[in-house]
């Protein structure tokens, strides 16, 4: 009887690992964050965020107590994904469990994204969080910290809880606040509100808190843990991609010149301005081609083709029957291209980017064709865009013949990434609308998200991912550019360029990120003379970086990054006097200072090992029982 009881007890013990299987190899970190209460007038609040990281399948679970006004699921997903990307880890190999606790209802959303990313990195790398460091700032997919609102309220709440250092997004030292002013006019007291500038450094001194501007999550991590992420400097060699990009330019040049000859043969009378623009664009394309900027040349030829196509349609479309015939012909061309794309099941990491570019472009072509059918004033313009977009999809598909070897891909993984990126784009766009982001960029992001949704429904997962990433970039920039001047935008462009180069250099160790390089080259050659061009330049650098990281993550090659000790003394930072105009970023160590942290997550005995030990115990016990 005693042996039976022992046997049952041991079997029950064996069930424990099964019941807690999701938390095998778990690491947990708790970090304090700040938020704004959903009350009037606004007040700051300190919240506790715990994250548990386990082996898993790339799932993110979020529990908020109490429920926030904006769902934090998007911020948690982006924090987990960004942390893994920065560390060179496979996001799909982990599960993430976030618990957000507050004493009262708060306004949630992306403003805690930076803190959540620091927490995930700390959990993955087993780092200790300093309790007197606080931070507010959203996280971008490239690891940069984005602007947020309500900073003075948050800082006050953090100071009340003993904060010594308060990290804010770079460029937000001066914020606008409203104050109530009472003015006596005779027997009356007039109460009015006015807006004034608040210097957060000076306000921090009043509260006994050192305010530090940070630009990236790596900088924030240094203040929270004393460690940062070490990566070599990236460098892009465009010459390596010359033959591929030259092939695109050659194909587009040939098509453009053929269309130009067709237009000339009709004898242009009514569209001299359009023809001159087309000639100028072709000359610019030739110049770019001569400089070896082949994708820029491809883009200029594409723009010239649109002008030429408009002229052509204005000459050949004379009545409704001509229009209907042309619309039907383009529709057939779009459907044939879509059918081909849907028939391709054996997609690899090299071909993925080509299919992504083609799928996105053919979807745009279909959208423009719909606008051509329904528009009254710009019918010819949309028809030309539709025709040239489907043609550009074919140009990209011409690169498939250059692929000699490819790494097979699971399309479910591509779909999952696309859905995740779309979710992030939606979350950022909601937040951008709430805090007054640049509306034109938000509108562009909405268009990209609509395109991503349509492609997901049709099974164009690569194109959906590209469109969703484009939406993420635009929605993020709509927030990032709030209050930015030309000099700060130039600084952002420089940072984005370096980040793009770093991502491409990491990716090209294992694959050929031609789409990412194409967008990098286009941004690099773009003029920096107008605000519009600056924003386009910035967005293409960021999209280039995002595409390189996307391909690297799907390829399953991960150049894991180390976390290294930084050279600064937290106590010295706490005992500051006058703040500098630009706070000093923690200095990265030299090679002699590198101190590696234990890589990965420490393993605990697996279920199989436990069974082996228990089996030995049972056997020994049984033999003892028999001898008795």
Helices and strands as residue ranges (DSSP letters): H 2-19, G 21-23, E 27-37, E 44-55, E 60-65, H 73-87, G 91-93, E 94-101, E 106-107, G 110-112, H 113-125, E 133-135, E 138-139, E 145-146, H 151-160, E 165-169, E 174-185, E 188-199, H 200-207, E 210-214, H 217-225, E 227-230, G 238-241, H 242-266, H 272-290, H 294-316, H 320-343, H 349-374, H 379-397, G 398-402, H 411-435, H 439-458, H 461-480, H 486-507, H 514-525, H 531-555, E 562-565, H 570-574, G 591-593, H 607-627
